[in-house]
Amino acid sequence: MFFLVVFIFTCAAKAGLSLNVSNSCPSMCKCTPEETILCNRAGLKTLPGEIAPSTISLNLSNNYLRILNTNTFRNLTFLHSLWLDGNNLTFLTPGTFHTLSRLQELHLSRNSRLTYLHANTFRGLLNLISLDLSHCNIFEIHPLLFSHLPSLESLDLAANNMRYVPQAFRNLSSLTRLSLEGNHIEAIGRDSLKDLETLCDLNLRKNRIWIIQNGAFTKLLRLGMLNLGHNFITDLPNQLFEGLIQLKTMHLEANRITAVDCTFRQLLNLRNLYLNNNQISSISDSAFLHLNKLHFLHLSRNNLSSLPRRLLSELPKLRYVFLSHNPWSCDCSTLWLWRSPRRALLEGLDCAFPGPANTTGPLGDCPFRAGACAGDVGLEPGVTSLGGAAFLCPAHTGHIVSTAEIGINSTCSRTSGALKKRPSPSAVL
């Protein structure tokens, strides 16, 4: 009987709460029985007074709210989710959210007049999991701003005006995702990220980073994704990524990198590597040594004319290699790419010729036998075609030969200063 009474009381309480929300729904908003109130795009300049204290989710997006004070949300102690994005907020009074101890999700993005946040802005948000402060105009973060957020897991600070990595992460012991994309950060110091030991996802894309000190990532032992794309990075020192033992995806596209040496050799769990849209002209033959889990490699839009023969040979999990928009030389130095058993994995392997585009010489001037290259780089057994690619004749580097016209048994020879075709056995017969 006792449990029956408790059950009836609980149901009645829930019904009362739902009824309360329904009866207290502001006229310009929409309300649901699940204690959700939708007041987005309602033209609000102040918070409606009829919002029920039992409200769990409140959407105030895309209105004209300017200032929030300690009384704004005083009675909404059951809130779990709060949307304040796309307003005209200029200032958040310290303690604005101090009664919202149940709040888990807070959206403050796209408040372009929000430039500064007081150290006690988020006091009281002990259970906040996700905080979005992107697309504001914040230029500085107080070192203690996030010290009241012990449960925070996701923090979005993208598209603000910060010129350095804020030193405000010391007490964020649960943080797993951090975005600083689209700021004006120029350098990552040795201690810039030292307090982010639980981080799994770090986005530094579209900044102005050109300096990264060795040791900057040594504390990020759990990091799985690092995005440094669209910055001004030119050099990759060999110890740069020391400590990233769990990294699976690395974005370095659209930087100013010119050479790759042994920078990635410690990233034993790396699966995806983006190096496209750089200025890379040389890659060490051991650049990807020990990357036994590498699955995806993007090298398109660089200045590569050839690759070391060993580069891809010890990557057992490799499935995709993008190589388009590079000035590949079609001579003996790259012939191994066409004859490689992994040729099917290579996308966009097109030749760049020293002469006019699409120029090929007549076969009779320079017959080519694939095995004539230095080091005896021949075709694999059973391979009878190089896919119609064109190669420079090894005996006369100024002349281009189309392999689609080349017989497997033809050779390059020089007679009286001119190159002539040596007929194949089938032609003699």
Secondary structure, DSSP 4 states (H G I P E B T S, - for coil): -HHHHHHHHHHHHHHHHHHHHHHT--TTSEEETTTEEE-TTS--SS--TT--TT--EEE--SS---EE-TTTTTT-TT-SEEE-TTS---EE-TTTTTT-TT--EEE--S-TT-----TTTTTT-TT--EEE-TTS------TTTTTT-TT--EEE--SS--SS--S--TT-TT--EEE-TTS---EE-TTTTTT-TT-SEEE--SS---EE-TTTTTT-TT--EEE--SS------TTTTTT-TT--EEE--SS---EE-STTTT-TT--EEE--SS---EE-TTTTTT-TT--EEE--SS--S---TTTTTT-TT--EEE--SS-B--STTTHHHHHSTTGGGEE---B--SSSTT----GGG----GGGSTT---PPTT----TT-EEE-TT-TT-EEEGGG--TT--EEEETTEEEEPPPHHHH-
